[in-house]
């Protein structure tokens, strides 16, 4: 089933991990940094996607069809992009960003 990135607006915060491929060292380190926080992410309505030129994946590296997510892959950027429930970019940082940093940004959001 195809979804559009805008389908998550007002429902979920979206965290996009942008990498050149699934074997990217930065991506692997970032996913490891999140390992102990996945339950916390679920509580705050955070959906995680991995975006590569080869496709879009869940945090478990299952291929999904999300339209519109490719626009976040620009200028050879590799890192995280946090979208708020309003669809706006709230944080954009290169790999590796501590999970606590993301949680702190979300805790400061008005819709938290």
VENNOR-V979278 format. One record per pair of residues at least 4 apart in sequence whose ideal C-beta (glycine too) atoms are under 8 Angstrom apart, sorted by sequence separation. I is the first residue (numbers start at 0). J is the second residue. D is the distance in whole Angstrom. If there is no record, write none. Layout:
I;J;D
I;J;D
This chain:
2;6;5
6;10;8
7;11;4
19;23;6
22;26;8
23;27;7
24;28;6
25;29;6
26;30;6
27;31;6
28;32;6
29;33;7
30;34;7
33;37;6
36;40;6
37;41;7
38;42;7
39;43;7
41;45;7
51;55;8
56;60;5
57;61;5
72;76;7
82;86;6
83;87;5
92;96;5
96;100;5
97;101;8
98;102;6
99;103;6
100;104;7
101;105;6
102;106;6
103;107;7
104;108;7
107;111;7
2;7;8
18;23;4
21;26;7
22;27;7
40;45;4
50;55;5
51;56;7
56;61;6
82;87;7
83;88;8
96;101;6
106;111;5
7;13;5
49;55;7
50;56;8
56;62;6
57;63;6
82;88;6
83;89;5
90;96;8
105;111;6
18;25;7
33;40;7
40;47;7
48;55;6
49;56;4
55;62;7
56;63;6
81;88;7
82;89;7
18;26;4
48;56;7
49;57;7
54;62;5
55;63;6
80;88;6
81;89;5
92;100;8
4;13;7
48;57;7
49;58;7
55;64;7
71;80;5
81;90;4
16;26;6
47;57;7
48;58;7
55;65;5
80;90;7
81;91;7
90;100;8
47;58;4
49;60;7
79;90;7
80;91;5
90;101;7
79;91;7
16;29;6
55;68;5
78;91;7
79;92;6
16;30;7
33;47;7
55;69;8
78;92;5
90;104;5
48;63;7
76;91;8
78;93;4
79;94;7
89;104;6
77;93;6
78;94;5
89;105;8
48;65;6
76;93;7
77;94;6
79;96;5
50;68;5
78;96;7
50;69;7
89;108;7
48;68;6
52;72;7
81;101;6
37;58;8
50;71;6
51;72;8
50;72;6
79;101;7
26;49;7
81;104;6
81;105;8
84;108;8
33;58;7
83;108;6
85;110;8
14;40;8
84;110;5
83;110;7
21;49;7
23;51;8
30;58;7
21;51;6
12;43;7
14;45;6
16;47;7
18;49;7
20;51;5
12;44;6
13;45;8
14;46;7
16;48;7
18;50;8
19;51;6
20;52;8
21;53;8
11;44;5
12;45;5
13;46;5
14;47;5
15;48;5
16;49;5
17;50;5
18;51;6
19;52;7
20;53;6
10;44;7
11;45;7
12;46;7
13;47;8
14;48;7
15;49;8
16;50;7
17;51;8
11;46;5
13;48;7
15;50;5
21;56;7
7;46;6
21;60;6
44;84;7
16;58;8
29;79;7
26;77;8
25;77;6
15;68;6
25;78;7
17;71;6
23;77;7
17;72;5
15;71;5
45;101;8
19;77;7
40;98;8
17;76;6
18;77;5
39;98;7
43;102;7
17;77;6
45;105;7
2;63;8
4;65;6
17;78;6
2;64;7
3;65;7
4;66;7
5;67;6
16;78;8
17;79;8
36;98;4
43;105;5
1;64;4
2;65;5
3;66;4
4;67;4
16;79;6
17;80;6
32;95;6
35;98;7
39;102;6
0;64;7
1;65;8
2;66;7
3;67;5
4;68;5
15;79;7
32;96;7
1;66;6
14;79;6
15;80;4
29;94;5
32;97;6
33;98;5
14;80;7
15;81;8
28;94;6
29;95;5
32;98;6
36;102;7
14;81;5
15;82;7
28;95;5
29;96;7
13;81;8
14;82;8
25;93;7
26;94;7
43;111;7
12;81;7
13;82;4
25;94;3
12;82;6
25;95;6
12;83;6
12;84;6
11;84;7
10;84;7
7;82;8
9;84;5
8;84;7
9;85;7
18;94;8
8;85;7
12;89;8
4;82;8
8;86;4
16;94;8
7;86;8
5;86;7
14;101;7
12;105;6
